[in-house]
Structure formats: structure tokens, C-alpha cells
Amino acid sequence: MFQYKQKGLFKFVNNDDGLLLREIKDNINNLRLLKLNAVKRIVNEAEAVIHKMNLKKWEMDENFTYYSTKTCENEDKLPAHMKTLHCSPNYHFYDECVNTSLSSVHIPDYVPVRENEVSKAITWTEKLDRIFSNNYDKDPSLSWQYFCSTTGILRHYPGLYEDYLSIMA
């Protein structure tokens, strides 16, 4: 019957309920602060990048490229502005195929990629990769990180591609 008691696998100890609740509260607060600090680092870096770049005089480079969530390693033909993102399964991200060195960009179909403001947002937000990676190194319990611009682009870390074929099947 109660084999776990016979084998001594468990030990019951009386604890101070108040002390236990304070420890739980402190642990949750520390976890919250880790996440909050990660968000603050992203915001601070985004502001710093914008101040460094002279965005008013910025013109789109006709040859600009980015890692898109819509690309797939198996596609034969990619549009010229998309780079192939090499991903591998990662247990931390529920075995999703991701790239923890880079972020990728999701652009809704109705957003014109070649528009100057959109390409500007894609270009300057690429500089957030360093902070995304740094946040992940500082807090391995952190999972997905996002930055969305007013142009409609969504940059997320780690980089991944959406497998639309599996959704449609």
C-alpha cells in the first residue's frame, strides 16, 4: 500500500506558512523583474538606434534583405529581398525549429515591403538582435521576444519560419 512511506521517498516537514508565502512572493517578484528588465532593454536599445540613425534622410537601399518568417529552407525560389533562415529544433522553444542567433520579420500581406517606411523599420529593427540574444543569455527562462513597429512589421526572436504548407494540409 503506501510504499513511498516505507521507502522513505518523501519527508513531511512543518513549515511556517507566512515564511513560505513570502518566499513564493519574492520568487515571483524576481521573475517578474527579470522579464520587465528584458523589455526595458529592448525599449532602450530601440530608442538608442533611432537616435543614432538619421532616419529623416534615410533612403531605401534597393538591395536590402531580411530574414522573413514566410521563407522556408525548402523553397527553391525566394524573392530577392528575403534571406534564407537556417533553423533547427530547440527544446527550450518546444522543439520548434528556430535560430537563436537571429530574429525574423513577419510582414502582413497587405503591408508593402518595398515602401520606404517599411524597409526603414525592417532595417533599423535588425539592430535589436544583439539585445534579444543578450536577454536570452541573461534569462534562459525567457522565451519569445517581439518588437512591432507602427508600419505593421513584427520582428521576433528567436528567428523562425512559418510552415504554411503544414497549416494548409
N, C-alpha and C positions, 0 to 999 in steps of 0.2 A: 504494500500500500504506500505509504509515504517514504519512498526510497531516498528522495533528496534529503530528508531529515537524517536518515540513517547514515548516508554517505558524507554528511557534513558539507554539502554543496552550498548551503545558504546559511547566513548568520543574521539573526534578528537583533537589532540594536535600538534602544530607545534614544531618540534624538530630541533636541529642543526644537519645537515646531517653529518658533519665532526665528531662530538662527537659520534653520533650513529655508524658510521663506526669504530671508534677507540674502542668502547665498544665491537662491534662484533669481531673485530680483536683480542682484548685482551682475550675474552671468548674462541675463537677458539684456540688461542695460549696456554691458560691454560689447555684446554682439551688435546691438543697435548702433552704438558709436562707431564700430568698425565700418558698418555699411554707410552710415552718414558721412564719415570721413572720406570714403571712396567717392561718393557723389560730389563732395566738395572739391576733391582733387580734379575731377573731370570738369567741373564748372570753372575752377581757377585756370586750368590749362586752356580751356576753350576761350576764355577771356584774354589770356596772355597771347594766344595765337592770333586772335583777331586784331589785337593791338599791334603786334609785330608786322603783320601783313598789311600792305597798303591796298585794301580791298576796293577803294574807290576807283583806282586807276587800273585795277586788275582786268585783264582781258583773257578770255578763254584760250588755252592752248589747243589748237585743232587736234593735236595728237595725245591729249590727256587720256589716261586709262585708269581703271579702278577694278577692285575685286567685287563682283556682283554676287548677290545671293542667288540670282537666277541662272548663273552659269553652272555647268556641271562638267566634271572631269571627262566624261564620256562623249561630250558633244564634239562633233567633227568641225563645225564651223561656228566660231564665236564672232559676234560683232567686233569691229576693230577697237572699240573703246573699252571692251571688257577683257580682263586678265583672268587666266585660269587659277583658281584657288585650290591648292592641294590640301586635302583634309584626311584625317584618319580618326578612327573611333577613339573616344576618350571616356573612360569610366566616370570621371568627375561630371561629365555632361551627359549622363545616362546613355553612354555608348553611342551618342550622336557623332557623326563624322564632322570634326571641327579642326580649325587651325588656331592654336593658342598664340601664334606669333603675329597674327594679323586680324584686323576686323574686316567685315564685308559690308556692302551697302545694298539696302533694299530700296528700290525706286518704284513706286506705283506706276502702273501702265499709263496713267493719264498725265504723269509728270514728264515734260520734255527734257531729256538728258542733255541735249546739246544747247539748251538755253544758258546764257551766261551766268545767271544767279545760281542755277542748279549745279553747273560744273564748278563754280566757285565754292559752293558748300561742300561738294564731294572732295575737292582738292584740299581745302583747309582743315576739314574734319579728319582727314587721314593722319594728321599730326597728333591725334588723340590716341593712336595705337600704343605709344610709349606709356601713357598713363593707364590705359586699360590693362596692359601687361603688368605694369608695376602694381596696380591694385590687386590683381590676381595673385601676384607673388606675396604681397603683404597679408592677404586674407584668402587662403585657399578655399574657404567655405563660400566665398563669393562665386556666384555662377554668372549668369548673363549680365552684360553691361550694355547700355544703349545711349545713343545721342540722336535726337531727332531735330532737324532744322526746320525753319519756317518755310523752306522751299518744298518740304514734303519728303526729303530723303531720310532714311533711317539707317544709321551706322550702328552695327552691333559687334560685340566681342564676346566670345571668340568668333572668328570668321567661319561661316558655313555656307553651304549652298542648299537651296530648296530642291528637293527631288519631285518636280511636278508630275513626272510620269507615274510615280507610285501613288500620288494623290488621285490621279485620274483613273487608275486601274481599278 
